[in-house]
């Protein structure tokens, strides 16, 4: 018994409580019942008053037990890119012997509902997050909230952990195939026809697929030589006209090379980055921190 009380008070100290508008309605209702009981001395009113008061009084302890035994930890959330939507993932675990109900997980300007979490189970909650700039970021001030069971009290349980991540440069610019077209002399003869791609102004006019033009789509022919290059070297200073555009362009090319399993190097102002020596994430992190 003493252990249970100690656990309850430890949980109680972690949770913040705030009355809701509905609590005022309950107070007015209780006052009305008390007035009716005092003036008319009806047994039924006394019984109703007793039950309403009991439910209202027990709402806070029940809500504390419902919310207080939950724990939350951040889990790996994948890659983040500046100005692109991503997800911060939280693992919510119910350490209570009973189910938890009507939980809402709140992050930075976003929230996700968690209707029911059975005893001993966990759920992964994804909170939308869009980094404004490249570089390191900290995602914090998260909390869980519930008005269970009667909506008379808003209970809040802060999440002490915070997520430290890095946002890579926004991947945008010319496609890798456009870069290869510009460097065509270095990559051998054309081989087989390998499909179509959207015309972006860098391809030869002779590559235009006129059947697509007739359908209202300006496409060009893609050849297999565009998909195989022995080793690509990207120059930071030649990638674009300013540093942010260069970093975005190099990020896009690095991701395309990763997807097509192409080895590449990047000539940076102070040295080289090589996919043969570093992972893609290491290369992208260097670009993000430049």
C-alpha positions as CSV (number, residue, x, y, z in Angstrom):
1,X,0.0,0.0,0.0
2,X,2.8,2.4,1.0
3,X,4.7,1.6,-2.2
4,X,1.6,2.3,-4.3
5,X,1.1,5.7,-2.6
6,X,4.8,6.5,-3.1
7,X,4.5,5.7,-6.8
8,X,1.4,7.7,-7.1
9,X,2.9,10.8,-5.5
10,X,6.1,10.5,-7.7
11,X,3.8,10.4,-10.7
12,X,1.7,13.3,-9.4
13,X,4.8,15.5,-9.1
14,X,5.7,14.9,-12.8
15,X,2.3,15.9,-14.1
16,X,1.0,19.5,-14.6
17,X,-2.7,20.1,-14.1
18,X,-5.0,22.8,-15.4
19,X,-8.7,23.2,-15.1
20,X,-10.8,23.2,-18.2
21,X,-14.0,25.1,-19.1
22,X,-16.0,22.0,-18.4
23,X,-14.8,22.0,-14.8
24,X,-16.7,25.3,-14.3
25,X,-19.8,23.6,-15.7
26,X,-19.4,20.9,-13.1
27,X,-19.0,23.4,-10.3
28,X,-22.2,25.2,-11.3
29,X,-24.0,21.9,-11.6
30,X,-22.8,20.9,-8.1
31,X,-23.9,24.2,-6.7
32,X,-27.3,23.8,-8.3
33,X,-27.8,20.4,-6.9
34,X,-26.7,21.6,-3.4
35,X,-29.2,24.4,-3.6
36,X,-32.0,22.0,-4.6
37,X,-31.0,19.6,-1.8
38,X,-30.9,22.4,0.8
39,X,-34.3,23.9,-0.3
40,X,-36.3,20.8,-1.0
41,X,-34.6,18.1,1.0
42,X,-35.0,15.5,-1.7
43,X,-33.2,12.2,-1.2
44,X,-32.7,11.7,-4.9
45,X,-31.0,15.1,-5.2
46,X,-28.6,14.1,-2.3
47,X,-27.8,10.8,-4.0
48,X,-27.2,12.6,-7.4
49,X,-25.1,15.2,-5.7
50,X,-23.0,12.5,-4.0
51,X,-22.3,10.6,-7.3
52,X,-21.5,13.8,-9.3
53,X,-19.1,15.0,-6.6
54,X,-17.5,11.5,-6.4
55,X,-16.9,11.4,-10.1
56,X,-15.6,14.9,-10.3
57,X,-13.3,14.4,-7.3
58,X,-11.9,11.1,-8.7
59,X,-11.3,12.4,-12.2
60,X,-7.8,13.9,-11.4
61,X,-6.4,10.7,-9.7
62,X,-7.7,8.5,-12.5
63,X,-6.3,10.9,-15.1
64,X,-2.9,10.9,-13.4
65,X,-2.8,7.1,-13.4
66,X,-3.9,7.1,-17.0
67,X,-1.1,9.4,-18.1
68,X,1.7,9.1,-15.5
69,X,3.0,5.6,-16.4
70,X,3.7,6.5,-20.0
71,X,7.3,7.0,-21.2
72,X,8.6,8.5,-24.4
73,X,11.9,8.2,-26.3
74,X,13.0,9.5,-29.6
75,X,13.8,7.0,-32.3
76,X,15.8,7.3,-35.5
77,X,13.8,9.5,-37.9
78,X,15.7,9.2,-41.2
79,X,17.2,12.1,-43.2
80,X,16.1,15.7,-42.9
81,X,16.5,18.3,-45.6
82,X,16.2,22.1,-45.4
83,X,12.7,23.3,-46.3
84,X,11.4,19.8,-46.9
85,X,8.8,17.9,-44.8
86,X,10.1,15.2,-42.5
87,X,9.0,13.3,-39.4
88,X,10.3,13.2,-35.9
89,X,9.4,9.8,-34.4
90,X,8.6,9.1,-30.8
91,X,8.2,5.7,-29.2
92,X,5.4,5.9,-26.5
93,X,5.4,3.0,-24.1
94,X,2.7,2.2,-21.6
95,X,4.3,0.8,-18.4
96,X,1.0,0.6,-16.6
97,X,-0.9,-2.7,-15.9
98,X,-4.0,-1.1,-17.5
99,X,-4.6,0.6,-20.9
100,X,-4.2,4.3,-21.4
101,X,-6.8,6.3,-23.2
102,X,-7.2,9.6,-25.1
103,X,-3.6,10.7,-25.2
104,X,-2.4,13.5,-27.4
105,X,1.4,13.8,-28.2
106,X,2.5,17.4,-28.8
107,X,5.6,18.5,-30.5
108,X,6.8,21.9,-31.9
109,X,3.6,23.4,-33.3
110,X,2.1,20.0,-34.2
111,X,0.2,17.2,-32.3
112,X,-1.0,13.7,-32.9
113,X,-3.8,11.8,-31.1
114,X,-3.2,8.4,-29.5
115,X,-6.7,7.0,-28.8
116,X,-5.7,3.8,-26.8
117,X,-2.5,2.2,-25.7
118,X,-2.8,-1.2,-24.2
119,X,-0.9,-2.2,-21.1
120,X,2.8,-3.2,-21.8
121,X,2.5,-2.1,-25.4
122,X,4.1,0.8,-27.4
123,X,3.2,3.0,-30.3
124,X,5.4,5.0,-32.7
125,X,4.1,8.5,-33.3
126,X,5.3,10.6,-36.2
127,X,5.4,14.4,-35.7
128,X,5.7,16.5,-38.9
129,X,8.8,18.7,-38.9
130,X,10.2,21.0,-41.6
131,X,13.7,22.4,-41.0
132,X,14.0,26.0,-42.0
133,X,17.7,25.9,-42.7
134,X,20.5,23.4,-43.2
135,X,22.7,22.5,-40.2
136,X,22.2,21.1,-36.8
137,X,18.9,21.4,-35.0
138,X,17.3,20.5,-31.7
139,X,13.7,19.3,-31.4
140,X,12.5,19.8,-27.9
141,X,9.6,20.9,-25.6
142,X,7.5,17.9,-26.4
143,X,4.8,16.6,-24.0
144,X,1.9,14.2,-23.7
145,X,-1.5,15.5,-22.7
146,X,-4.9,14.0,-21.8
147,X,-8.3,15.2,-20.4
148,X,-9.3,11.6,-19.5
149,X,-11.8,10.7,-18.0
150,X,-14.2,13.6,-17.7
151,X,-12.5,16.5,-19.5
152,X,-12.6,18.6,-16.2
153,X,-8.7,18.7,-15.9
154,X,-6.1,19.0,-18.6
155,X,-3.1,16.8,-17.5
156,X,0.3,17.4,-19.1
157,X,3.4,15.1,-18.9
158,X,6.6,16.8,-20.2
159,X,9.0,14.7,-22.3
160,X,12.4,15.4,-20.9
161,X,14.4,14.1,-23.9
162,X,15.0,16.1,-27.0
163,X,16.1,15.1,-30.5
164,X,19.4,16.3,-31.9
165,X,19.6,16.1,-35.7
166,X,21.1,17.6,-38.8
167,X,19.3,19.0,-41.8
168,X,21.1,18.5,-45.1
169,X,21.0,21.2,-47.8
170,X,17.8,21.3,-49.8
171,X,18.4,19.0,-52.8
172,X,17.6,21.0,-55.9
173,X,19.2,22.1,-59.1
174,X,20.0,20.4,-62.4
175,X,19.5,16.7,-62.6
176,X,22.5,14.4,-62.8
177,X,21.6,13.4,-66.4
178,X,21.8,17.1,-67.3
179,X,25.3,17.3,-65.9
180,X,26.3,14.2,-67.8
181,X,24.9,15.7,-71.0
182,X,27.1,18.7,-70.5
183,X,30.1,16.5,-69.9
184,X,29.2,14.2,-72.8
185,X,32.7,14.1,-74.4
186,X,34.1,12.5,-71.2
187,X,31.7,9.6,-71.0
188,X,32.0,7.7,-74.3
189,X,29.5,6.9,-77.0
190,X,25.8,6.6,-76.7
191,X,24.5,3.1,-76.3
192,X,20.9,1.9,-76.1
193,X,17.8,4.0,-75.9
194,X,16.8,3.8,-72.2
195,X,13.6,5.8,-71.9
196,X,12.5,9.4,-71.6
197,X,13.0,12.3,-69.3
198,X,11.7,15.9,-69.0
199,X,13.5,18.5,-71.1
200,X,15.3,21.0,-68.9
201,X,17.1,23.1,-71.5
202,X,20.5,21.4,-71.3
203,X,19.9,18.5,-73.6
204,X,20.5,18.5,-77.4
205,X,17.7,19.5,-79.6
206,X,18.3,16.2,-81.5
207,X,17.3,14.3,-78.4
208,X,13.8,15.7,-78.3
209,X,11.1,12.9,-78.5
210,X,8.7,14.4,-81.0
211,X,6.0,11.9,-80.3
212,X,5.8,13.2,-76.8
213,X,5.7,16.8,-78.1
214,X,2.7,15.9,-80.1
215,X,1.0,14.8,-76.9
216,X,1.8,18.0,-75.2
217,X,4.8,16.8,-73.2
218,X,8.2,18.1,-73.9
219,X,10.5,15.0,-73.3
220,X,13.9,14.0,-74.5
221,X,15.5,10.6,-75.2
222,X,17.6,9.1,-72.5
223,X,20.5,6.7,-73.4
224,X,22.2,4.1,-71.2
225,X,25.5,6.1,-71.3
226,X,23.7,8.6,-69.0
227,X,23.4,5.8,-66.4
228,X,27.0,4.7,-66.2
229,X,30.0,6.8,-65.5
230,X,33.3,5.3,-64.2
231,X,33.9,8.1,-61.7
232,X,32.2,11.5,-61.4
233,X,34.0,14.6,-60.0
234,X,31.8,17.5,-59.0
235,X,33.5,20.9,-58.5
236,X,32.0,23.0,-55.7
237,X,32.8,26.3,-57.4
238,X,31.3,25.2,-60.8
239,X,28.2,23.6,-59.4
240,X,26.2,26.9,-59.2
241,X,26.5,30.7,-58.8
242,X,26.4,31.0,-54.9
243,X,27.3,28.9,-51.9
244,X,23.7,27.9,-50.9
245,X,22.8,27.0,-54.5
246,X,26.1,25.0,-54.8
247,X,25.4,23.0,-51.6
248,X,21.8,22.3,-52.8
249,X,23.1,21.2,-56.2
250,X,25.8,18.9,-54.8
251,X,23.3,17.4,-52.3
252,X,21.0,16.5,-55.2
253,X,23.8,15.0,-57.2
254,X,25.1,13.0,-54.2
255,X,21.6,11.5,-53.7
256,X,21.2,10.6,-57.3
257,X,24.6,8.9,-57.4
258,X,23.6,7.0,-54.3
259,X,20.3,5.8,-55.9
260,X,22.2,4.7,-59.1
261,X,25.2,3.3,-57.2
262,X,27.6,5.6,-59.0
263,X,31.0,6.4,-57.3
264,X,31.7,10.2,-57.1
265,X,34.0,12.8,-55.6
266,X,33.4,16.4,-54.7
267,X,36.1,19.0,-55.0
268,X,35.5,21.3,-52.0
269,X,37.3,24.6,-51.3
270,X,39.4,22.7,-48.7
271,X,39.9,19.1,-50.0
272,X,37.9,16.3,-51.5
273,X,34.9,14.3,-50.5
274,X,34.8,10.8,-51.9
275,X,32.0,8.2,-51.8
276,X,34.7,5.5,-51.8
277,X,36.0,6.7,-48.5
278,X,33.0,8.2,-46.8
279,X,29.3,7.3,-46.5
280,X,26.7,9.4,-48.2
281,X,25.5,10.7,-44.8
282,X,29.0,11.8,-43.9
283,X,29.3,13.7,-47.2
284,X,25.9,15.3,-46.8
285,X,26.7,16.3,-43.2
286,X,29.9,18.0,-44.4
287,X,27.8,19.9,-47.0
288,X,25.3,20.8,-44.3
289,X,27.9,22.2,-42.0
290,X,29.9,24.1,-44.7
